[in-house]
Amino acid sequence: MALNFYDPSDQFQAFIAHTASNNEATASTAQCWGGMHLAFTGTNRMREDYGNSIAGDPTGANHPMADFRGYIDNTTQALVRRALTVREDDYEALAKAIGFYNGIRTRFRNNPWPRMLKQYIYQRNSKSNHTNDAGDYVCHSCKYSIEVRNQADLFAGHLRRYVWMGGTAAADISTDDDLEIEIRAGEEWCFVYGESEWVSGATVIEEGVSGPKKYRHYREDAEDDNSLKIPCR
């Protein structure tokens, strides 16, 4: 490409060319797709529908995304409902494209972005290859993607807040100090677990052992604290 990789401008051009490339012309380059190309051009092969289930996963009520409801719009603060049959949007395509550049491939092409955050864990020092001591899969590329986007003039302070169904209200619920009832008995209640929570680095102690705070811990917190519950509508 006649680029000088010691020159910042040329290096940036190379980054763009690499991530946007479609290198399927020959057998030797068939696996060298660029993440931006996969996310934004052609057949968008890195965008999955939210209900995508790879081989071996359960379906129906036990599907790993069955409790997914959508995300909070950062401008209106309203819940944007997302059906499991809907494909990932541009924001999620960008998140995966940047992570793809950092090395992850198969998982990003088989799992929607919010499912990655739900099932895989954050590790602050990125010391392990794939799993931590408890056997949890560590998504270093998820961490990389969020850290790249969580910069001033990008998405700093506006990372996506995903909404998940936590349960059904047994009685009317007021989620704050006033007496207004936001969630009626018999209605679903939801909670927020998104990109900021995933990279929070929070820890919990279970059976005397300290470990990373996971999706289920945020759900348990919401079960015990009405202020963490939100309507699912």
PEMO-V40570 format. One record per backbone hydrogen bond with DSSP energy under -0.5 kcal/mol. CO is the residue of the C=O (numbers start at 1). NH is the residue of the N-H. Records with the same first field share a line. If there is no record, write none. Layout:
CO=NH / NH
//
This chain:
3=5
4=7
6=8
7=11
8=12
9=13
10=14
11=15
12=16
13=17
14=18
15=19
16=20
17=21
18=21
19=36 / 37
21=34
22=24
23=32
26=29 / 30
27=30
29=32
34=38
35=39
36=40
37=41
38=46
41=44
44=47
46=48
48=88
49=52
54=57
59=62
60=63
63=66
65=68
67=165
69=82
70=163
71=73 / 80
72=161
73=77
78=73
79=81
80=71
83=86
84=51
86=50
89=93
90=94
91=95
92=96
93=97
94=98
95=99
96=100
97=101
98=102
99=102 / 104
100=103
105=109
107=110 / 111
112=115 / 116
113=117
114=118
115=119
116=120
121=139
123=126
130=138
132=135
136=132
137=121 / 139
138=140
139=143
140=144
141=145
142=146
143=147
144=148
145=149
146=150
149=151 / 155
151=154 / 156
155=158
160=162 / 195
161=72
162=193
163=69 / 70
164=191
167=189
169=186
173=175 / 182 / 183
180=182
183=173
184=187
187=169
188=232
189=166 / 167
190=230
191=164
194=198
195=199
197=200
202=213
204=206 / 211
206=209
209=206
211=204
212=214
214=217 / 218
215=219
216=220
217=221
218=222
219=223
220=224
221=225
225=228
226=229
230=190
//
